[in-house]
Amino acid sequence: MTRRKRAAYFQLRADYFGRPFDDGIVKALDAAGYDVDVHAPAGSVCFDPLPPYVRRFEVEFRRAWLTRELRHPAKWRRYDLFLGNPDLGTAFAAALARAAFRPFVNACDELYVGGYEGLARGYCKGVARWAARQARLTIITDLARVALQRQYADLPRGHPFFAYPSCYADRYSSRSRAEARSMLGVDPGELVLSATGSLTESNGAHWLFGMLDSFDGRLLIQPGNRPDAVLETLLLRLQSERQAIYRGERTGWRDAAEITVAADIAAVFYLSPKWQFQHMGVSSQKLGMSLWLGIPVIASRQPSFEFLRDFGCGELIDDGHELPSAIERIRADLPRYSAAALRAVDEYIQPRQKLAALTEAFTSLG
């Protein structure tokens, strides 16, 4: 029997495990013959079950911890490959890979350029930029972001990039839309607009709340983490008035999908002018998850979202005043938009093809 290799994957947070991006990377590693040890901070909870080939270990993203571990390179030579998420995850993974004489791969889900800052400071920030240049290859969520990553890390033109989107490679096969709507108390003909992630101005929360007086459906709100008491009080009030369905509890990524599937349309707004957020494309988890579920999208306009119009699976808007009319356009032809969402996953996002390419890339590392 061929020996299974072992990879160390330094994730910035334990609850990253199970995200579409990380799910694809871990599955590609498994297909390439690697068992995976996920190193993530203590205190952050992993909500998704670990498969048999994955173990979890705790890491401290502190300079003292890294300095101590670098004194024991033999301990880390049990790994054949190191991976990390920017920016602390990449810094620690690349430093330990160098000490153990092993290859390092940058699992680049965030771009810290144009005023958008990660958690690394001082010494670790410099190590993170160095780490990006040490990578044998960079996995990036959307090739539209390659130029930004080159700028951040001053990468050579020949540096290899592999795209893996924020979209699962398998078909959704869990709770049906009808079952989810029944569980949430949604009437068969009631329109549901999904809004996942933090409710902030940058995510267009004011666009959503601003159109409630003219909206005859309900918002499905899953903020991921409980908001502050003021916002939660507002959400509970909207729920009592049947204007919203508020799911404040933190769940696993696929558990959240089993709630989102109840929606008819998804709102995907990125209003921050920072470069990362104006080059989202299929990096957007709420966009990728919605299309994977066959839910058409209304998105804030940016070039990387033009495929929504091209495939007929969504609408682009420039401000909140356009939201009601975009909802009505999709509502009037919902079956066609929903079918187009699934077609866009197959023909544009292509997670299955990209999973196969990533598996081959890991295999080629030896």
Secondary structure, DSSP 4 states (H G I P E B T S, - for coil): -PPPEEEEEE-S-GGGTTSHHHHHHHHHHHHTTEEEEEEEETTSPP-SPPPTTEEEEEE--SHHHHHHHHT-HHHHTT-SEEEE-TTHHHHHHHHHHHHHT--EEEEE-----TT---S--THHHHHHHHHHHH-SEEEES-GGGHHHHHHHHT--TT--EEE--SS-SSPP-SS-HHHHHHHHT--TT--EEEEES--STTTTHHHHHHTGGG--SEEEEE-SS---HHHHHHHHHHHHTTSEEE--S---HHHHHHHHTT-SEEEE-----SGGGGS-GGG-HHHHHHHHTT--EEEE--GGGHHHHHHTSEEEESSGGGHHHHHHHHHTTHHHHHHHHHHHIIIII-HHHHHHHHHHHHHHT-
